[in-house]
Amino acid sequence: MSGPVGREPRRLTRWWRRWSLRTRLTVIAAAAIAVSVFVAFLAGVGLLYWQLQDTAENELRAESRVLATNAERAGLAQVQLPPYTGSGRLVRVILPGGSTRTPAGQPALPPVSEGAGRVAGGASGDLMEDEDGGDDDYYIYTLRAGDGAVQVARVADESPLTQFGLGMLLTGLLCVVGGALVGRTVARIGLAPIDRLTAAAVHVAHTRDLDADIPDEGGGEIRRLIQSINDMLAALRDSRQAQRLLAEDAAHELKTPLTSLRLNVELLIRLDRRGTLDSALPAQGRTRLLNDLGAQVAELSTLAAELTDLARGDVSDESAELLDLADVVAAAATRARSRMPDIEVALDVTSVWVSGRPAALQRAVLNLIDNAGTWSPADQPVQVRLRAEGMSAVLEVDDAGPGIDAADVPRVFDRFYRADSARALPGSGLGLSIVQRVVDAHGGRATVARSARGGALLRVDLPAAAPPAPIARLTAGEDTAVR
């Protein structure tokens, strides 16, 4: 039993939701007016019925008092009864024995009720009744007079109620139709911005034209909706532009190592087919060529990894956690030493806690050290310093290289940007761009300056976090520097 009953509301809900919003607003407006008219109809009928009944009862009481006065003067048996005029009031006299007198030609009234008999017997002073007379209903008022009673009656005329009801019905129908028209008009005017917004969204979906901003109109919720859609379109434009630039820059950067790799491979294939590989390419040249191929493959692998990391943006399955940045820096330095065994990495780090993603931060630190190692002379170490400064964790990486020209400083963290002096060196130009993205994602700031040794000084400021409770209880003398 509960299954079909439970499905019925869901069916009605689906049926209702299939209608357009404009139609639903029209139906709601018409239904609201219909309910209002119905409530007004019930209230009006009740008030009119009460007013008609009260008027009829007051008239019956007044006429009964006049008839009772005459009956007491002339006697119930001799009082002259007004002749029946064919319409209007009806009279009857109840004699002491229970018999009755009525005017000649007057229609028969319903039999004397038990209550009216008690009034005639003196048990009660008066009585107002609503009696069924077969074809008609009667209002009958009984008043004690002498040893009996007099009665004045009127036919209960419901024609005013019927006329009023028909009038209200017609008025209600007109109001419902008018309300539906008004609701339709209001819905059309009110939803006009939504229609234009829908048309703009359809245009964007069909044409992929993200430059079509929606005009800001209306107010309140409509304006906020339009502004939100425009902000979304702007974000999509920026995303598409970033994807286009990434694809163009990636194609440009991949072209050089791929071309060099293809030429070297074609040379080896051509010499091998001719059978002159050993004679045309001595052992020393063959070793150099193979080293070049290995370096080019490594460069392509690094570029592909960095492109993948950059294309992912801030999307990562890694969650932020409270961590000691000194541990991250030490792990990145260990990886850098294995990748650049000829370059010394000198650490001077202090325990500083931050909230962040460990792998992303380690990749950023590793890119900073790799960049410094690319420029640092073999006899000069890459210096990595970490300290707390106010509410920030400050990481500095400097080298003793030639430094960065003032013209190149504004573009150091741009994707694929490489200074003219770095064109001959390995690298993709993505390392510092990834650093910038990771730092921005952690609410920090990355800057570049000239170090005291004449090289580049790359500085990263990250918001520091309160250390865990056990660490917070350490004294300042327990902090150690890792070198």
C-alpha positions in Angstrom: 0.0 0.0 0.0 2.8 2.4 0.8 4.6 1.9 -2.5 1.9 3.4 -4.9 1.1 6.1 -2.3 4.8 7.0 -2.1 5.2 7.0 -5.9 2.2 9.3 -6.4 3.8 12.5 -5.0 7.0 11.8 -6.9 4.9 11.4 -10.1 3.2 14.7 -9.4 6.5 16.4 -8.7 7.9 15.2 -12.0 4.8 16.3 -13.8 5.0 19.7 -12.2 8.7 20.1 -13.0 8.1 19.3 -16.7 6.3 22.6 -17.0 8.3 25.7 -17.8 9.0 28.3 -15.1 6.8 30.8 -16.9 3.9 28.3 -16.9 4.4 27.4 -13.3 4.3 31.1 -12.3 1.2 31.6 -14.3 -0.5 28.7 -12.7 0.6 29.8 -9.2 -0.8 33.3 -9.8 -4.1 32.0 -11.1 -4.4 29.5 -8.3 -3.7 32.1 -5.7 -6.4 34.4 -7.1 -8.8 31.5 -7.3 -8.2 30.6 -3.7 -8.6 34.2 -2.7 -11.9 34.5 -4.6 -13.2 31.3 -3.1 -12.4 32.4 0.4 -14.0 35.8 -0.3 -17.1 34.0 -1.7 -17.5 31.9 1.4 -17.1 34.9 3.6 -19.5 37.0 1.5 -22.2 34.3 1.4 -21.9 33.8 5.2 -22.2 37.5 5.9 -25.1 38.0 3.4 -26.9 35.0 4.9 -26.5 36.3 8.4 -27.6 39.8 7.3 -30.7 38.5 5.5 -31.7 36.2 8.4 -31.1 38.9 10.9 -33.3 41.4 8.9 -36.1 38.8 8.5 -36.0 37.9 12.2 -36.2 41.6 13.2 -39.2 42.1 10.9 -40.9 39.0 12.2 -40.5 40.1 15.8 -41.8 43.6 15.0 -44.9 42.3 13.2 -45.5 39.7 15.9 -45.5 42.3 18.7 -48.1 44.3 16.8 -50.3 41.2 16.2 -49.8 40.1 19.9 -50.9 43.5 21.1 -54.1 43.5 19.0 -54.8 39.9 20.1 -54.5 40.8 23.8 -57.0 43.7 23.3 -59.6 41.9 21.2 -58.9 38.3 22.3 -57.3 35.5 20.4 -60.6 34.2 19.0 -61.9 37.6 17.9 -58.7 39.4 16.7 -59.0 40.5 13.1 -56.3 38.8 11.0 -54.9 40.8 8.1 -55.9 39.4 4.8 -53.3 37.5 2.8 -52.0 39.6 -0.1 -50.6 36.7 -2.1 -47.0 37.3 -0.9 -45.1 38.5 2.1 -45.8 37.6 5.7 -48.0 34.7 6.9 -49.8 34.8 10.3 -51.4 32.2 12.6 -53.0 32.4 16.0 -52.7 29.5 18.4 -55.7 29.2 20.7 -55.6 27.8 24.2 -56.9 24.5 23.2 -54.2 24.0 20.5 -56.5 25.0 17.6 -55.3 27.6 15.1 -56.7 30.5 13.1 -55.3 31.8 9.8 -56.5 34.4 7.3 -58.7 33.1 4.5 -56.8 32.1 1.3 -53.4 31.9 3.1 -51.2 29.0 2.3 -50.9 26.3 5.0 -48.0 26.7 7.3 -46.1 23.7 8.7 -47.8 22.1 11.7 -47.3 23.8 15.1 -44.1 22.5 16.5 -43.6 21.3 20.0 -41.6 24.4 20.9 -44.3 26.6 19.6 -46.8 24.6 21.7 -44.8 25.3 24.8 -44.8 29.0 24.0 -48.6 28.9 23.7 -48.8 27.0 27.0 -46.7 29.7 28.7 -43.6 27.6 29.2 -41.6 30.1 27.1 -42.0 33.7 26.0 -41.0 33.4 22.3 -39.3 31.2 19.8 -37.6 31.7 16.4 -37.7 28.6 14.1 -36.6 27.5 10.7 -39.2 25.0 9.5 -39.4 22.9 6.4 -42.8 23.3 4.7 -42.3 20.9 1.8 -41.8 23.1 -1.2 -40.6 26.1 0.9 -38.7 26.7 4.0 -40.1 29.2 6.5 -38.8 31.5 9.2 -41.5 31.3 11.9 -41.5 33.5 15.0 -43.9 32.5 17.9 -44.7 35.1 20.6 -46.8 34.5 23.7 -50.1 36.4 23.6 -52.9 36.1 26.2 -53.7 32.4 26.8 -52.1 31.3 23.5 -49.6 32.7 21.0 -49.4 34.4 17.7 -47.1 33.4 14.8 -45.7 35.4 12.0 -43.8 33.6 9.2 -42.0 34.4 6.0 -40.8 32.1 3.2 -37.0 31.7 3.4 -36.0 33.5 0.2 -32.6 32.3 -1.0 -32.7 34.1 -4.3 -30.4 36.9 -3.1 -27.8 34.3 -2.0 -28.2 32.5 -5.4 -27.8 35.8 -7.3 -24.8 36.8 -5.1 -23.2 33.4 -5.7 -23.6 33.6 -9.4 -22.2 37.1 -9.4 -19.2 36.0 -7.3 -18.7 33.0 -9.6 -18.6 35.1 -12.7 -16.4 37.6 -10.9 -14.1 34.9 -9.7 -13.8 33.4 -13.2 -12.9 36.8 -14.6 -10.4 37.4 -11.8 -8.8 34.0 -12.4 -8.5 34.6 -16.1 -7.2 38.1 -15.5 -4.8 36.8 -12.8 -3.5 34.2 -15.2 -3.0 36.9 -17.9 -1.3 39.2 -15.4 0.8 36.4 -14.0 1.8 35.4 -17.5 2.8 39.0 -18.3 4.7 39.5 -15.0 6.5 36.1 -15.5 7.4 37.1 -19.1 8.7 40.5 -18.0 10.4 39.2 -14.8 12.0 36.3 -16.7 13.2 38.3 -19.6 16.7 38.6 -18.2 16.7 34.8 -17.6 15.7 34.4 -21.3 18.5 36.6 -22.4 20.9 34.8 -20.1 19.7 31.4 -21.5 20.2 32.7 -25.1 23.7 33.9 -24.3 24.6 30.5 -22.7 23.2 28.7 -25.7 25.2 31.0 -28.0 28.4 30.3 -26.0 27.7 26.5 -26.0 27.1 26.5 -29.8 29.8 28.9 -30.9 32.4 28.4 -28.2 32.6 32.2 -28.1 33.7 33.1 -24.6 34.1 36.8 -25.4 30.3 37.4 -25.4 29.7 39.0 -22.0 26.1 39.2 -20.9 24.8 42.8 -20.3 24.4 43.6 -16.6 20.8 44.4 -16.1 18.1 44.0 -13.5 18.8 44.0 -9.8 19.2 41.7 -6.8 19.4 38.0 -7.6 19.3 38.6 -11.4 22.3 40.9 -11.3 24.2 38.6 -9.1 23.5 35.7 -11.4 24.6 37.6 -14.5 27.7 38.8 -12.7 28.5 35.2 -11.7 28.0 34.0 -15.3 30.3 36.8 -16.6 32.9 35.9 -14.0 32.7 32.3 -15.0 33.1 33.2 -18.7 36.1 35.4 -17.8 37.6 32.4 -15.9 37.0 30.2 -18.9 38.6 32.7 -21.2 41.6 32.9 -19.0 41.7 29.1 -18.8 41.5 28.7 -22.6 44.1 31.4 -23.1 46.4 29.6 -20.6 45.8 26.3 -22.4 46.6 27.9 -25.8 49.8 29.5 -24.5 50.8 26.2 -22.9 50.2 24.3 -26.1 52.1 26.9 -28.2 55.0 27.2 -25.7 55.2 23.4 -25.4 55.3 23.0 -29.1 58.0 25.6 -29.4 60.1 24.1 -26.6 59.7 20.5 -27.8 60.7 21.4 -31.4 64.4 21.9 -30.7 65.2 18.8 -28.7 63.0 16.7 -31.0 64.7 18.0 -34.1 68.1 17.4 -32.7 67.1 13.9 -31.5 65.6 13.1 -34.9 68.7 14.2 -36.8 71.0 12.2 -34.6 68.8 9.1 -34.9 68.6 9.5 -38.7 72.3 9.8 -38.9 72.8 6.5 -37.0 70.2 4.8 -39.1 71.7 6.0 -42.4 75.3 5.0 -41.4 74.0 1.6 -40.1 72.2 0.9 -43.4 75.4 1.7 -45.4 77.5 -0.5 -43.1 79.8 2.4 -42.5 78.9 3.1 -38.8 82.2 1.9 -37.4 84.4 3.6 -40.0 82.4 6.8 -40.3 81.9 7.3 -36.6 84.9 6.4 -34.5 84.5 5.3 -30.9 85.0 8.8 -29.5 82.5 10.3 -31.8 80.0 7.5 -31.2 80.3 8.0 -27.5 79.7 11.7 -27.9 76.7 11.1 -30.1 75.2 8.6 -27.6 75.8 11.1 -24.8 74.0 13.7 -26.8 71.1 11.4 -27.4 70.9 10.5 -23.7 71.0 14.2 -22.8 68.3 15.0 -25.3 66.0 12.2 -24.1 66.6 13.3 -20.5 65.7 16.9 -21.5 62.5 15.6 -23.2 61.6 13.6 -20.1 62.2 16.6 -17.8 60.2 18.8 -20.1 57.3 16.3 -20.3 57.2 16.0 -16.5 57.3 19.7 -16.0 54.6 20.2 -18.6 52.4 17.6 -16.9 53.0 19.2 -13.5 52.2 22.7 -14.9 49.1 21.6 -16.8 47.7 20.1 -13.6 47.6 23.6 -12.1 46.3 23.5 -8.5 44.5 20.2 -9.1 46.1 17.6 -6.8 45.1 14.6 -4.8 47.6 15.7 -2.1 46.0 17.3 0.9 47.6 20.0 3.0 49.1 19.1 6.3 51.1 20.7 9.1 54.8 20.0 8.3 58.3 21.2 9.2 59.6 23.0 6.2 63.2 22.2 7.3 62.5 18.5 6.5 61.1 19.4 3.1 64.2 21.5 2.3 66.6 18.7 3.5 64.8 16.1 1.3 64.9 18.4 -1.7 68.7 19.0 -1.2 69.3 15.3 -1.0 67.6 14.8 -4.3 69.5 17.8 -5.9 72.8 16.3 -4.8 72.0 13.0 -6.5 71.0 14.9 -9.7 74.0 17.2 -9.7 76.9 15.4 -8.0 79.4 18.1 -9.0 77.5 20.9 -7.2 77.8 21.4 -3.5 74.5 22.3 -1.7 75.1 24.0 1.7 72.2 24.1 4.1 71.5 26.5 6.9 67.9 25.8 7.9 65.9 26.3 11.1 62.8 24.4 12.0 59.8 26.4 10.7 56.3 24.9 10.5 53.9 25.6 7.7 50.6 24.2 6.4 51.1 22.8 2.9 51.4 19.9 0.5 54.7 18.2 1.1 55.3 16.9 -2.5 54.5 20.2 -4.1 56.7 22.2 -1.7 59.6 19.7 -2.2 59.3 20.1 -6.0 59.4 23.9 -5.7 62.5 23.8 -3.5 64.1 21.2 -5.8 63.5 23.5 -8.8 65.1 26.4 -6.9 68.2 24.4 -6.1 68.4 23.0 -9.7 68.1 26.5 -11.1 70.9 27.7 -8.8 73.1 24.7 -9.6 72.8 25.4 -13.3 74.4 28.8 -12.8 76.7 28.2 -9.9 80.4 27.5 -10.6 81.7 24.0 -9.6 83.8 25.4 -6.8 81.1 27.6 -5.3 78.3 25.9 -3.3 74.6 26.6 -3.7 73.6 28.2 -0.4 70.1 27.3 1.0 68.9 29.2 4.1 65.6 28.7 5.9 64.5 30.8 8.9 61.4 32.3 10.6 60.9 35.9 10.1 57.9 37.4 11.9 54.8 35.4 10.8 56.6 34.0 7.7 58.9 31.2 6.8 61.7 32.6 4.6 63.6 30.4 2.2 66.6 31.8 0.3 68.6 30.1 -2.4 71.6 31.9 -3.8 74.4 31.1 -6.2 77.7 32.6 -7.2 76.8 32.7 -10.9 76.5 35.7 -13.2 73.2 36.8 -11.7 70.1 37.9 -13.5 70.0 41.0 -15.7 67.6 43.7 -14.6 65.7 43.4 -17.9 65.1 39.7 -17.2 63.9 40.1 -13.6 60.2 40.8 -14.3 59.9 37.6 -16.4 62.0 35.2 -14.4 58.8 33.3 -13.2 57.1 33.3 -16.6 56.5 29.9 -18.3 59.2 28.9 -20.8 61.0 32.1 -20.4 64.8 31.8 -20.7 67.3 34.7 -20.7 69.5 35.0 -23.8 72.4 33.9 -21.7 70.6 30.6 -20.8 69.7 29.5 -24.3 72.7 27.2 -24.6 72.2 25.6 -21.2 69.9 22.6 -20.6 66.5 23.3 -19.2 62.9 24.0 -20.2 62.2 27.3 -18.7 59.4 25.8 -16.6 61.1 25.3 -13.3 60.6 28.7 -11.8 57.1 28.9 -13.2 56.2 25.8 -11.2 57.8 27.4 -8.1 55.7 30.5 -8.6 52.5 28.4 -8.9 53.2 26.3 -5.8 54.1 29.4 -3.8 50.9 31.2 -4.9 48.8 28.1 -4.0 50.2 28.2 -0.5 49.5 31.9 -0.1 53.2 33.0 -0.3 55.4 35.2 -2.4 58.4 34.5 -4.6 60.9 37.2 -5.5 64.4 37.5 -7.1 67.3 39.8 -6.3 71.1 39.8 -6.5 72.9 37.9 -3.9 76.0 39.2 -1.9 78.1 36.8 -4.0 77.1 38.4 -7.2 74.7 35.7 -8.4 71.0 35.3 -8.1 69.1 35.3 -4.8 65.7 33.6 -5.0 63.5 34.2 -2.0 60.2 32.5 -1.0 58.0 33.8 1.8 55.4 31.4 3.1 52.8 31.9 5.9 54.2 30.2 9.1 52.0 28.0 11.2 52.0 27.2 14.9 54.0 24.1 15.6 52.3 21.0 17.1 51.9 21.1 20.9 55.0 19.0 21.8 57.2 21.1 19.5 55.7 24.3 21.0 57.0 23.3 24.4 60.6 23.3 23.1 62.8 26.1 24.3 64.7 28.3 21.9 68.0 26.7 22.8 66.7 23.3 21.6 66.4 24.6 17.9 69.2 23.3 15.8 70.5 24.3 12.4 71.1 21.7 9.7 74.2 22.3 7.7 
